[in-house]
Amino acid sequence: MSSAAVDMDGSVTPLRLAVGGGGTGGHTYPALTTIRALQARLAAVGRGLEVLWVGTADSLEARVAASEGIQFEAVSTGKVRRSSNPLKMLSPTNVADMGRASRGVMQARGILTRFAADVVLTTGGFVAIPVGMAARLCHRPLVAHEQTVRLGLANKVLVRAGGARMAVSSPATLDLLPDEVRRASVVTGNPVRPEILSGRPEKAIETLSLAAYDRSLPTVYVTGGAQGAVQINTLVGELLPWLLGRANVIHQCGPANLDALRDAGIGQHAGPGQYVLVGYMGAELPDVLALADVVVSRSGAGTIAELTALGKASVLVPYASAAGAEQAHNARYLSEQGAAVALLDAEVTPRGLQAALAPLLDDAGRRDALATKARQHGQPDAADRLVEVVLDAARASR
């Protein structure tokens, strides 16, 4: 079905998309990837795209929108602090934030009305709540995307409010939805940046100057995300002498941790190129991932999407303080499917990491089996799938 909308005079009307989501990269970058994919899809049929990103002032999404030349408007949001005790949910801070969220709904309603959005896409984070609720009040079609296996708090609110078409990243999420919502939901996967899928191993060897790279050994890429993770750095640091006897190691430790690890002499006895310590991975990340045989990392939704789309064997160390323990659920789910090794709770020790890595480093067949299972859970075309859901929602509202 064509994505173009032709006016009475024969001109093609641009699609007007409002986006609500952000706070973290896990919510922001899937939205950006989807915007780019939608723009390309519409351009192929001669139609334009006008985007308005609604988010929080002085936020990651505000900076991303500015860098992409996307119109941005800010609304008030409130962070609900969770507690198993309902009385603690009524803390003064929570009550104040609930008031800000209500104000944000009214602000977002005015913004969506003025923009005259054809369709609204939310990708999670607390700002998704006022934007999603405003879409319902304005009678605009709403697509709510969930990146994690379990529903995040924002999407729980939007599901209860009704009217949202859910796009989920995992089939397991469907079982968590009410029957009427599940019937209209689509498994799209979590959008992955196209450049992640086009890495070249040889380029990583050249870029990182891996002069003593041993091609007879597997390569382990260690990462705690853009900011690094002290927990993972510590685990790997204690295990490094054992690890360097079995693998090449590329260790992305986070910019704030780089000097301390260097001062501590981490990897000082490794051959040149056998151990590489860097603070941050930028444009070289796709090449490093292409080179890696095993990845040791957190288990955020974006990381999981990339590792499964690439089909990488991984050892996942969830961030224990992640909201709703979502990283632990992501890791546990993939582990139960045979698509990753998860280190959970008491297993998160140097000995636990060694026990997880040893079979993968010693047996290429086990690495390949884990990678194959991971690939079966990957959705490299997730952005295109989500674009189709957005376009269907817009068509249905005409």
N, C-alpha and C positions, 0 to 999 in steps of 0.2 A: 504494500500500500504506500502511496506517495506521502512524503512528509511535508509537501508544499501546500500552502493555503493561498489560493488565488482570489484577489479582490474583484469587484465588479468591473473595474477598469483594466483588468488583465494583469495588474502588478501583483507581485508576491509579497505577502505580509510577513515580516520577521516573526519568529516565535519569541514570545516574551517569557523568560524563565526566571523565577525567583528562587534563590537558594538560601536555606537556613541551616547552619551547622558550623561547628568549629570548637575552639578551645584547645584542642590538641591536634597534632598532625594526623592522628588516626581518624579524626572526623573531617579535617580540612582537605587533605590531599585526595581522598576518594571523590569529594565534590569537585575539586579542580580537574581531576582526570576525566570525570564524567562531562563537565562543561566542554573541555577540549574535544572529546569524542563526539558530543552532540553538535558542536560547531562544525566539525568535519563532515558529519553525516548530512547536515542541512546544506552545507556549501556544495556538496556533490549533486544536489537537486536544485541548486540555484536559489536557496533560501537563506536569509540571514538569521542571526540569533542575537537577541538583546538580553543581557543578564543583569540582574540586580542581586547582590549578595547582602543578606541581612545578618548581622553578627553583633559581636560585642566590641565596643570601642577599645582601642589600644591592644588588640588581640592578634594572634597568629593569622586568623582569617582576614582581618583588616589589612595586614601587611601583604598577604598573598594576593588579595583582590587588587590592591594598589599596584603591585608589581606586574599584574596581568592586565592592567587597564580596565578592570571590571568595576562598574558602579557599586558603591558600598554605602549602606546606611546602618547606623547603630541603634540598638534597642536595649532596654534594661533587662537584665536577667538575674535570677536568684539561684544560688547553689543550695540544693536540699541536702543536708548532712544526714546520712542514714544512721539508723539505730534499730536494734532488735526490740527496744523498749519504746512503744508508741508515745509515751509521755515525754521522752527525751526528744522526740521529733518536734515537739512544740516548744523548743528552746527559743529564747528571744531572737537569736541570730537567724534561726530558720523562719520564724514568723516574719521578720523584717525582709528576708529574701523572698518569701512568698508574695509579699506586697510588691516587691520590685518586679517579680515575674508577671503579676497581674497587670502592672503598668506596661510591661513589655508587650503583652498581648494587644493592648489598645494601640500602642505605638506601631506594632507590626501590622495591625489591621489597617491603619491609615496609610502605611507605606505600600502595602499590597494593593489597596484600592487605587492609590494615585498611579502606581506603576501599571495597573491593569494586567497582572500576570495571567498568562494562559495556563500555566501549570507551576506548581511549587514542589521543590525537592528539598527534603531535610535529610541530613546525614549524621545526626546525633550531636551530643553536647547539650548543655543547658539552654543554649539559644534556640535549639530546635523546638522546644516546647512553645514559647510564644509565637514563633513563626508558624508552626503546625496548627496551633489553636486558631491563629488569625486566618489561616487559609480556610479552615472550616467555617468560621464566621462570615468570611467573604464569599463562600460557596465556590472556592477555587479548587480544582483537582489537586490532591496531595499525594505524592509518592514519598514514603518514609523508608530510608535505607538503613539496615542494621549490619554493622561490620562483624560483630562478635557472635559466638554460638548462642549465648544467652542474650535476651533483650536488655539493652541498656535502660537506665531509668527514664530518659526522655521518650524512648519508643514505647515503654510500658504506659506512660501517660497518654501518648497519642493513640495507642491501641484501645485503651479504655474509653477515650473520648469518641472514637469511631470516625469513620469517613476516610481513613487513610488507606491507600493501597501499599502493602508492605512488600519491599524487596529485601530478601535476606541473603546472607552469604553462605549459609550451611543448611542442608536439608534437615539437620537436627533441630534447627530453630522452629521449623513448621509445627513440631509437636508441642511447642510452648504457646501457640497462638489459639485464641478462641476459634471455634468451628467456622463462624461466619467470616472471620478475618483470614483464616487459613485458606479458604476456598478461593479468595481473590489474591493470594500472595504468590510471589514468584521467586524462585531461587536464581539469583543473578551471579552470586559470588561477590567478592570485594574488589572494586577497580584497582588495577595495578598500573603504575606508570609504564608506558610502552618501552621507554629506554631501559628499564630493568631487565627486559626480556631479550635484549640485543647485545649482551656483553660478550667480550672476546678474551679468552684466557691468556693468550700470548701477550695481549696489550697490558694486562695486569702485571705480568712478569717484567715487562719493559718499564712501565710507569713507576712501579715500586722499587726498581733497580734490584731485583732479586738475583744477584750475581751468583750466589751459591745455591740457588733453588734446586732441590733434589727431585728430579722427575720420577724417581723410583718410589718416592714416599707420597702418601695422600696429603692433601692440604686442608688444614682446619682454619676456618675464619671465625674469630671470636668477636662478638659485638654486644654492647649493651644499649644500642640505639645511638642517636646523634649525640646525646649528652653522656653516653657511657653508663656503666653500672659498677659501682664500687664492689658490690657483692661478686659479680662475675669476674672482675679484675683480680680480686683476692683469691678466688677459687683457682683461676688459671695460673696466677703467680705461684701458688704453692705447688701446683702440679706440673709446672713447666719443665723441670729437669727430666721427669718421666716422659712428658709429651714430646719433647724435642728428640727423643730417641726413636720416635715412631712417625713423626709428621713434620711438614713445614707448617709454620704458624703465622698467620696474619692477625694482629690483635688491634682492634679499634677500641680505644679505652675511654674516649671522651676528652675534649680539650682541657677541662679543668683538672683532669687526673694525670695528664701526660708528664708534667715535670716531676711529680712525686714518684711516679713509677720509674722514671729514668734515674732519679736520684737514688732510689732503692736498688738500682742495678739489675732490674728485671731483664732476663735474657742476655746478660752480659757475656755468658760463656757460649752462646750460640754462634754458629758460623754465620758469616755475612749473607743475609738473604734467607737464612733458614727461619729466623724469627724477625718479624717486622712489627714495630710498635708505632701506631699513628693515633692522633687525637680524633680526627674526623675523616670520614669518607665522603667525598663529593662526587664529582663526575666519574671518578674511577670505580665507584661502587658496583655498577653492573658487570664490569670486567672482573672484579674480585669475586663476586658471587659466581660468575661463570667458571672461575678457576677452582673454587672451593669444592672439596669432596664432602666435607662435613661442616655444618655451621653450629656454633654454640651461641645461643641468643636468648633474649626475652621472648615472650609469646603474645605480644600485642597483635591486634587484628591485622594491621598493615604488614607486619613481619610475617605472620602466618600466610597471608595472601601471596606475598612474594615468594616465600619458600616453596609453597605448594604449586604455584604457577610455574616455577622453574624446575620443580621436582628435585629438591635437595634433601639429603639425609641431614637430620638435625637433632641436637640435644637441647631441649627447651628448659630454661630456668625462669619460671614465672616471677613477675614482680609481685611480691606478697601483698603490697598495699594498694594494688590496682582496685578501682571502684568495683564493688560487687564481686571481688575475686575473679574477674572475667578472664585475666590471663591464665590463672590456674585452670579454669574450665576449658579454655582454648587448648592448653597443653594436654590436659587429661583426655579430651575428646580425640585429638590426633593420636595420642599414645594408644588409646583403646582400639583405634582403627588400624594400628600397625604402621602409621604414617610418620611417626616421630618417637623419640625417647623423651619422656618427661621426668625431670627431677622435681619432686614435690616434698615439701615439709622437711622431715628428718633426713631425706636423701641428699639435701643440698649441702654437701661437704666435699672437700677434695677427693676423698675416697669414693664418694658417690659418683662424682663426675668421672673419675678414672674408670669405675665399673661400667659406666654408660658408654664411654668412648672406646675402651679397649676392644670390644668385639667389632666395632665399626672400623677401627684403624687396622686391625689384624686381618680382616676378612672383607675383601672387595665385594664378594657376593652378598654379604649382609648389608653393606652400604647401598648396593644397587637395589636390593629388595625394598629397603626403607625408602629410597628415592622414588621407586616406581609407585609405591603406595601413596607417597606424598603427592606425586603428579596426578594421581587419580582423584585427589581432592582439590586440585587446582582449577581455577577458572581464569585463564589468561585473557579471555574475551569478556570479562565481567563488565567492563565499561560499556561495551557495545550492547550487552544484554540489558544493562540498566537504562541506557539511552532508549531502547525499544519500549521499556515500561513507561518511561516519561512521555514518549511520543504517543503511546496508546492512551494514556491518561488524558493528554491534551486533545486527542481526536474525539474521545468519548464525551468530552464536555462541550463540543461544538453544537 
